[in-house]
Amino acid sequence: MTKSKPVYDLEERTFQFAKRVRLYTKKLPKNIANIEDSKQVVRASGSVGANYIEANESLSKKDFLIRVKICRKEAKESAFFLRLIHEINSPEFEKEGLKLHDEAIQLKKIFSSIIEKSK
């Protein structure tokens, strides 16, 4: 019996990213900046996965590329707001915020790579 390589599931990865962002923002102090920034990052992080699912169901290569470009844009927006959140809050939120920021950057790179290979 040979060990098979684990399947890389980007739909699941983007789902877990959106879930982790939501759990992170729930822990933040409730002030106007965190509330507004949390709304933005929750929307953007969820949009990454939702648009990737749409890309996988696309009707054409052009439609696929448009959706993946939206994924990349939303990952970049997620990274922006995650950086803003972790930099304005106390150090107790920094470690988790940096991990999420790094994941947003990694997703952006993955989507950039998909776009380049699809041209």
Secondary structure, 3 states (H helix, E strand, C coil): CCCCCCCCCHHHHHHHHHHHHHHHHHHCCCCHHHHHHHHHHHHHHHHHHHHHHHHHCCCCHHHHHHHHHHHHHHHHHHHHHHHHHHHHCCHHHHHHHHHHHHHHHHHHHHHHHHHHHHC
